[in-house]
Structures are given as C-alpha cells and as structure tokens.
Amino acid sequence: MNSTTKHQSISYSSYRFPPEVISYAVWLYFRFPLSLRMVEEMLAARSIDVTYETVRRWTQRSGQQVAKNIRHRSVAFGDKWHLDEVVIKINGRTWWLWRAVDQNGAVLDVLVKSRRNTQAAARLMRKLIRCHGLPRVMITDKLKSYAAANKDLGLKFEHRQHKGLNNRCENSHEPTRVREKVMRRFKSARQLQRFLSTHDQVDNVFQHCRYTRDAKAKRAARAQALQTWEEVSCAQWMKKDAN
C-alpha cells in the first residue's frame, strides 16, 4: 500500500510511555483476537508494566487516529463492491452490521444500524460513494432494500443480486464474530461502530500478508505492512529491549 498523501501527526506528548510502546499495544489489540487483559500480559512479558485500562485508553484514542491516517492513504480500492448485512445482538437488542468490501477483500466501510431496510442500505451507499466514487459492479444478496436504495438514489451501475456471489463479504464477517467472543459481546452499538471502524482499517493494511503464495512474497508483504504501520501510527516499531 503506497501513499502519496501526508498523514496527520499523532501526538504522544501526554503519555508516560514512549510512542513505540503505545503503537505496539494498539497494533496487538486490533491485529489479533486479543482481549485488553491479554495485551496487558504480553506487554508485561516484555517488562512493560501497564494496566488493561491504560491499554483501553490507548486503543480508543490512538487507534482512531491511526485508522483515520489509513483512510487518508492514496489506496486504489477495487471497482467491484460486495455488500452484506449480519445481525448482532447487544444487550438483548437486535442490531444490523452493514459492511462493504471490494473484490480483493479490503473493507470499504461499515455501518451499524437498528433496522434492515432501504434507509439503512441507502445510508451505507451514500457513505461509500462519498469516499470511493461509483463502482463498476455492486454485488448483494437478494435483500430488496439494496435495489430500492439504488432506485431512490438514482444510481446507474450493474447490480447483481445472488446469494452465491456474495461469499467474499459474508466471509468478512467472521473476524467480527471472533472478536465478539473474545470481548464477551459488544456493549453498545457505538462501541461496535468505533471498534470495527479501526479494526477493519488495520486489517486492510495487513491482509496481503495472509494471501501471498510463497515465503519470499509473504516476507516482503509483511515488511511493507509494518512500514505502513510505522507511517500511519507516527511511531517506530518497538525494539525487543524497549521498556
């Protein structure tokens, strides 16, 4: 992921720990299915004594800033969009998580809404078009809300509605289910929206590390992803003896 844009600087001046420690903790939390207490223990194994509450504050503040820098990168997303929605239970109430990915598996955007209707579908489409322009093809399941939203917005592009064609977006929900179990369910719709808005952007940076076919290409992809992380987090990678 190459960038031609300038990142917004992240200030670490108000923290007791150096930027590389904070950046490393944020990376651990959003990159892997770890709880805040697990991140606390992993840092403790490297002689970094912090509480899980401190890690939570780091992820909330610095994580959002990192995600914003990732979005501002000059990245060419695909022109074929896959849209899907999945139900999420929060405190006994039903919410719908709407997600859009391109043909390469990169998450374009997410939206948490209480309804599964035309208004929610149109809201997601407006967000996507505002940030990424119009697609060449949009693929959805057979939910009628997508076609109705297209008609209401006056959009003209190829729209394929077939459940079997939308496996890419349906598979993109799996990491969310994993994190839901690790975090013992999400506490609110706001928390879910905030968490996924950061988590999915971080995953976009490192997704190519998983799909390369040989070890050399995988190492190169990982090195590029870590370099990108240093740029968007405005912090160097934490060395082994950091404390």
N, C-alpha and C positions, 0 to 999 in steps of 0.2 A: 504494500500500500504506500505509494509515493505521494508526497504532499507538496503543493506549491503555495499553500496558504500559511499565514503566520498564526501561531497558536496564542491563545490568550494566556498570559502568565498566571501561574498558580502561586500564591503567597503561602509560605510555610513559617512566616516570622513569628506567629503567635503560638507555635508549638514548642514543646520542650525537646522533642526528638528531632533528629535531622530528617531532611526530605526523603532520603533514600529509604529510611525505615518506614515512614508513613506510606510511601508509594508501594513498597513491598507488601505491606499489610493489606492495602486496598487491592492490589493485584491478586493476592492469595484468596481473598474473600469472594471476589467477583469471577475469578478464573476457574476456581474449583468448588465443588459442592461441600463447602466447609461452614460450620457454624462459627459464630463470633468467639465462642469459648475454644474451639479447635484452633483458630488463628492465634488466640492468646497463648495456647500451649506451644504452638510451633515457634512463635517468637521467643517464648521462654527457653526453648531448647537452644536458641542462639544467644542466650544471656541478655535478652531484651525484656525487661520486666514492665509489662503494661497490663491493664485490666481489659476485659472484653467490652466494657462500657466505653473505654477510650477508643478501642478499635471501631466500635459502632459510630462514634462521632467522626472518626477519620473517614469511614466509608460514606457517611452521609454528605459531608462537606466536600472532601477531595474527590470522592467518586463522581459526584455530579459535575464537577469542573472538568474531570478527565473525560467523561462522556461527551461533554459539550465540545471539547477540543477534537475528539474523534469525529464528531458530526461535521466540524468545520473543515476537515481534511478534504482535499480535492480527490475524491474517490469516484471512479466510474462504476455505478451500480448497473445491473442488467436492466434491459427494457422489457423483460417478461416478469410480471408480478404474480405471485401466488398469495391469495388472501384466504384466511380461515379464522374461525372463532371457536373457543373452547370454554366450557363452564368452569368457574372457580367458586368454591364455597368459602365464604368468610363470615365467621360468627353466625352460622346458620342461614345466611342470606346468599342468594344466588347472584353472581356477577359474571359478566362475559368478557373474556380476554380476546380482543381482536388483534391479529398480527398479520403483517405483510412481509414477505421475503422475495428476493429475486431468484432467478434461475440458478444462481451459484450458491444459494443458501444463506446469503447475507441478509440480516434482518433490516428492513427498511424503517419500520416503526411499529409501535404497539399502542393499544388504546384499551383502557378498562372502562366498561360501561355497564349500567344496570339492566339494559334492555338489549334484546337481539332483534333489532328492527331496522327499517330503512334509514331512520335518522342516525343511528349509530354507524351504519355502513357508510353513509354519506359523510359523516364527520371524519372517519378514517381516510376516505378517499380524498377529501379536501386537504388533509394534513399531508398526504403522500404527494399530491400534485403540487402543493405549495413548495415542498422541499426538493422534489425529484422531477417535476415536469410530468408530461403524459407518457404512459407506457405504450409499447407496441402491442402487447397482448396482456390481458388480465385473465387469470385462471382462478375459479372459485368452485365451491361445491354447488349443490342445487338450491341453496337458500335463495328465495325470491327477493330478499331485501337488496342483494347486490344489483340485480337488474333494475329494480325500482329506483335505487340510488343513482345508477347511471342515467336513467331517463330523467330524473329530477335535476341532475346537474348538467344535462345536455352534453354528455361526453360521447365521443365517437372514436372508438377503437375496438379491436377484436376482443370479444368477451366469450371465453369458453367456460361452460358450466358442466362439469363432470367430476364426480367424486373421486374416480380413479386417477385423474390427472393431478390431483392436489396433494399427493403424498408428501411432497417436499415441505409444504407449510405445516401439514399435520405432524410431521416428524420434528419440526422445530419447537413444538410444544413440550417435547419430552424433557429437556433440561429444566423447564419451569416446574414440572411435576416432581423432579428430583429435589429441587430446592425447596419446594413446598413441604416435602417430608423432612428434610434436614432442619428447616426453620419451624417445624411443628405448626404448619399452616400460617398463612399470612394474616396479619392482624387487622388490616383495613385495606380498602381499595386504593387509598392514597399511597400506602406503603408498597403495595403491589406495583402500581404505576411507576413510582420512584425507583424501586429496585430494578425492575425489568428495563427501564429506560437506560440504566447504566450497565446492567449485566449483559444485555444483548449487544450493546455497542462494543464492550470489551471482547465479547465472543467474536464479533466481526473481525477484530484485529488478529486473533489467533486461530481462526477457523481453518486457514490453509495449512497449518502445522499438522492437522489430522489427516488430510486427504492426499498428501503427496505420496507417490508410489515407491520411492526408493529412499534410502537413508540419507544420501547426499542432499537431495532436494528437500527433505524434511529438515535437516540441519540448517540449510540456507533459509527456509521459510521461517523457522523459529528465530534465527538470528535477526531477520528483518522485522519480525513481530516484536521482539524485545527492544530493538532500536526504536521502533514506532512508539512503544510504551514509554521509553525514556523521553521522547519528544512530547507526547501528549500529557505526561504527568509532570513535566518540568523537573525531573529528578533523575540522577544517575542510578544505575542498577546497584542494589545493595551488595557489597562485597561480603565474603564469608566471615570476616572478622569484625563486621560492623556491630556496634553496641551503643 
